[in-house]
Amino acid sequence: MNMEEKRLSNFAQAITALPIRLQREALALPPEIRCACEELRLRAGKPMAYSRTGMETAFGKGPISADDLQETLGRATRYSVHSYGDSLQNGFVTLEGGHRLGLCGTAVLREGAVSGVRTLSSINLRIASQVPGAADAVLPSLLRDGRPVSTLVISPPAWGKTTLLRDCIRQLSEAGVRVSVADERCEIAGSSGGAPQFDLGPQTDVMDGAPKADAALILIKTMSPALLALDEITAPRDVEAVSYAAHCGAAVLATAHALDFADFKRRPLYRQLLRSQIFEQAVEISLHEGVRRYTVRALGGEQGC
C-alpha cells in the first residue's frame, strides 16, 4: 500500500464514526482532499467542513442536525457511552486507529468538576495519520554520539506535533534507541488489541490508556528505556514524571501547546519545565503558506526563565 492509499484508508476508517449520510458526503470529496484532510468539523445548523493546514472549508448537502451529532457519538462509543466515562470527562473519545472525536456542548458538572458533555453542539473528528519521513529534517539533532537528546516539540493545536512525534519515535527506534511511549489517549500508537496500528519502530514499547504521568513511572521502572516519549505536557504531574525519567537516565521526547516559543515561555507550567533543565532543545513548528517548517532551538540559555 503506497502513501496515498494509506491516507485514503485512514480517512475511510475515521469516518466510520459518522452517520451513513455524512460518510457518503465525506467519501464524495476528491481523493486529494481526503488525503490531506486533518479534521472534519460538525456543528449543529452548519454544513460539515474539512480542515487541512488549519484552514476550514464547508462542504456537503445540508446542515448538521442534533441527531447527526448524537448518532456520531453513539457510533463512536458503540452505543455504550457510559463505558467511555473517563474519556468523556475530558471531552473526547479515541477511536480505533488513533483517530479522536472531540466533543463540545453543554457541560455536565458533578461536585464542581466537569464529568461529561450533553446536548452536543459540535464535534471535531481528528484524523490520525502516519507520515514517514516527517522527522527527516530534525532527526540529526535528536541524536548526539548515538544517544537521544531530550527534546520538546512546540506548536499550536493541530499543527502536526503528534505526527512529528510519531515519526521521531519510529526513526529513533530503527536507529537502535530503546523507546517507551506513554500513550494516554491512544493517539500516538493507535493500538488495537495491544498492537500499535502505526509503525513506531522495532524497539518501542507502548503503554496506553493510563494517565501519562502514571504510565511514565511504570515504563521507566519496567522497560528501561533510553528514551521516554509522551504527548502534550499539560499538568504539574506530567512535569514530575518527566523529571523522574530524566533523573533515572532516560532522555525525554514530548510535546507542548503554545503559539510559539515566546508564548511557551510566558506560561507558568512551562516556565517550571524550563527551570527543571530537563530539555536540551525545542523543535518549534510553524506554518508558511500551508508548508510546515521546523526550527530547532537550543535551550541552554533559556533554562532559567
C-alpha positions in Angstrom: 0.0 0.0 0.0 1.5 3.3 -1.1 1.2 6.6 1.0 -1.8 7.9 -0.9 -3.6 4.6 -0.4 -2.7 4.5 3.3 -4.1 8.1 3.8 -7.3 7.3 2.0 -7.6 4.2 4.1 -7.1 6.2 7.3 -9.8 8.7 6.2 -12.2 5.9 5.4 -11.5 4.3 8.8 -12.0 7.5 10.7 -15.3 8.4 9.1 -17.0 5.1 10.2 -17.9 7.1 13.3 -20.2 9.3 11.2 -23.8 8.6 10.2 -24.1 6.9 6.8 -25.4 10.1 5.1 -22.3 12.1 6.3 -20.0 9.2 5.4 -21.2 9.4 1.8 -20.7 13.1 1.7 -17.2 12.7 3.1 -16.3 9.9 0.6 -17.5 12.2 -2.3 -14.6 14.6 -1.6 -11.9 14.4 -4.2 -9.0 12.0 -3.3 -6.5 14.8 -3.0 -8.7 16.4 -0.3 -9.3 13.1 1.6 -5.5 12.5 1.6 -4.7 15.9 3.0 -7.7 16.2 5.4 -6.7 16.6 9.1 -10.1 17.1 10.7 -13.8 17.0 9.9 -15.9 19.6 11.8 -19.6 19.0 12.6 -21.5 22.0 14.0 -25.3 22.0 14.6 -27.1 24.1 12.0 -23.9 24.4 9.8 -22.6 22.3 6.9 -19.8 19.8 7.6 -16.3 21.2 7.0 -12.9 19.7 6.4 -9.7 21.2 7.7 -6.2 21.0 6.3 -3.2 23.0 7.4 -5.5 24.8 9.9 -8.0 26.1 7.2 -11.6 25.0 7.1 -13.8 24.5 4.0 -17.5 23.8 4.2 -19.0 21.0 2.0 -21.9 18.7 1.9 -25.6 18.9 1.0 -27.1 20.3 4.2 -26.7 21.5 7.8 -25.7 19.1 10.6 -28.6 18.2 12.9 -28.6 17.5 16.6 -29.5 13.9 15.7 -26.3 13.7 13.5 -24.2 14.7 16.5 -25.8 12.2 18.8 -25.6 9.4 16.3 -21.9 10.2 15.8 -21.2 9.9 19.5 -23.3 6.7 19.7 -21.4 5.1 16.8 -18.0 6.2 18.2 -18.8 4.6 21.6 -20.6 1.6 20.1 -23.7 2.9 21.8 -22.2 2.4 25.2 -21.5 6.0 26.2 -21.1 5.1 29.9 -18.2 2.8 29.3 -16.2 5.8 27.9 -16.8 7.9 31.0 -13.2 8.7 31.7 -12.6 10.0 28.2 -15.9 11.9 28.0 -14.9 13.6 31.2 -12.1 15.2 29.2 -14.3 15.9 26.2 -13.1 13.3 23.7 -13.4 9.7 22.6 -10.4 7.9 21.0 -11.3 5.7 18.0 -9.6 2.6 16.6 -6.6 3.7 14.6 -5.8 6.6 16.9 -8.5 8.9 15.5 -10.1 11.2 18.0 -13.6 12.6 18.4 -13.6 16.0 20.3 -16.9 17.0 21.8 -18.4 20.4 22.6 -21.7 21.3 24.1 -23.4 21.7 27.5 -21.0 20.6 30.3 -22.2 18.2 33.0 -20.9 19.2 36.4 -20.5 16.9 39.4 -19.1 18.3 42.6 -17.8 21.3 40.7 -15.9 19.4 38.1 -16.8 18.6 34.5 -17.9 14.9 34.2 -19.1 14.9 30.6 -20.8 16.7 27.8 -24.5 16.7 27.0 -26.6 18.5 24.4 -23.8 18.4 21.8 -23.3 21.5 19.7 -20.2 20.5 17.7 -17.8 17.6 17.1 -14.3 17.6 15.8 -13.2 14.3 14.2 -9.4 14.4 14.1 -7.9 12.0 11.6 -4.7 10.4 12.7 -2.1 9.7 10.0 1.4 8.4 9.7 3.8 10.4 7.5 7.1 8.5 7.1 9.9 11.0 6.7 8.1 13.8 8.7 11.1 13.8 11.1 13.8 13.7 8.5 14.7 17.4 8.9 15.0 17.2 12.7 16.4 13.7 13.2 20.1 14.7 13.1 19.5 16.9 16.1 17.8 14.2 18.1 20.9 12.0 18.4 24.3 13.0 19.9 27.1 10.4 19.9 24.4 7.8 19.3 22.3 8.8 22.3 18.9 10.5 22.2 18.7 14.2 23.2 15.8 15.4 25.4 13.6 17.4 23.1 10.4 19.3 23.3 8.1 19.8 20.3 6.1 23.1 20.4 3.2 24.3 18.2 -0.4 25.4 18.4 -3.1 22.6 18.3 -3.5 20.6 15.1 -0.2 21.8 13.5 1.3 18.3 13.4 3.0 17.8 16.8 1.8 14.2 17.2 2.6 13.3 13.5 6.1 14.6 14.0 6.4 12.9 17.4 5.3 9.6 15.9 7.9 9.6 13.1 10.7 10.7 15.5 9.9 7.6 17.6 9.9 5.4 14.6 13.2 6.6 13.2 14.9 6.7 16.6 13.7 3.1 17.3 15.0 2.0 13.9 18.4 3.6 14.7 18.7 1.3 17.7 17.2 3.5 20.5 15.0 1.7 23.0 11.9 3.8 23.3 8.9 3.7 25.7 5.7 5.5 24.9 3.2 6.8 27.4 0.2 7.0 25.2 -2.6 8.2 27.4 -5.2 8.8 24.7 -4.1 6.0 22.4 -3.3 8.6 19.7 0.4 8.1 19.2 0.4 4.3 18.6 -3.3 3.9 17.8 -3.2 0.5 19.5 -5.9 -2.1 18.9 -5.8 -5.4 20.7 -2.4 -4.5 22.2 -0.8 -4.0 18.7 0.1 -0.5 17.6 -1.7 0.5 14.3 1.1 2.9 13.5 4.7 1.8 12.9 6.7 3.0 15.9 9.8 1.0 15.1 11.2 -2.3 16.3 12.5 -1.3 19.7 9.4 0.5 21.0 7.2 -0.4 24.0 3.8 1.3 24.4 1.6 1.7 27.5 -1.8 3.3 26.6 -5.0 4.2 28.4 -3.3 5.3 31.6 -2.6 8.9 32.8 0.8 9.7 31.2 2.4 10.5 34.5 1.5 7.1 35.9 2.4 5.3 32.6 5.8 7.1 32.5 6.7 6.0 36.0 5.8 2.4 35.2 7.7 2.4 31.9 10.8 3.7 33.5 10.8 1.0 36.2 9.9 -1.9 33.9 11.1 -1.2 30.3 14.4 0.6 31.0 14.1 2.9 28.0 16.8 5.1 26.6 14.0 7.5 25.6 10.6 8.2 27.1 8.1 9.7 24.6 4.8 11.3 25.6 2.3 13.7 24.1 1.2 17.1 25.5 2.6 18.1 28.8 -0.4 19.8 30.4 -0.2 19.3 34.1 2.2 19.5 37.1 2.1 15.7 37.4 3.4 15.4 33.8 6.3 17.7 34.7 7.1 15.5 37.7 7.0 12.3 35.6 9.3 13.9 33.0 11.7 15.0 35.8 11.7 11.4 37.3 12.5 9.9 33.9 15.4 12.3 33.4 16.8 11.7 36.8 16.7 7.9 36.0 18.9 8.4 33.0 16.3 8.4 30.2 16.0 11.1 27.6 12.6 12.6 27.1 10.7 13.5 23.9 7.5 15.3 24.5 5.1 17.9 23.0 3.5 21.1 24.4 0.8 23.5 23.2 1.9 27.1 22.5 1.6 29.6 19.7 5.4 29.9 19.5 8.4 29.8 21.8 7.8 33.3 23.2 4.2 32.2 24.1 5.6 28.9 25.6 7.9 30.9 28.0 5.0 33.0 29.2 3.1 30.0 30.6 3.8 29.2 34.3 3.8 25.4 33.9 6.3 25.6 31.1 8.5 28.1 32.9 8.7 25.5 35.6 9.6 22.9 33.0 12.4 25.1 31.7 13.8 25.6 35.2 14.0 21.8 35.6 16.7 21.8 32.9 15.4 18.5 31.5 15.1 19.5 27.9 18.2 20.4 25.9 16.4 21.7 22.9 13.0 22.5 21.4 11.6 22.0 17.9 9.2 24.8 17.0 6.7 24.0 14.3 5.5 26.9 12.1 3.2 27.1 9.0 4.1 29.2 6.0 1.6 29.1 3.1 0.5 25.7 4.2 4.0 24.3 4.5 5.3 23.2 7.9 8.7 24.3 8.9 10.8 23.0 11.9 13.1 25.3 13.9 15.5 23.6 16.4 16.3 25.8 19.3 18.9 25.0 21.9 17.6 25.7 25.5 20.9 26.1 27.2 20.4 29.8 27.5 16.7 29.5 28.3 16.7 27.2 31.3 16.5 29.9 33.9 13.3 31.5 32.5 
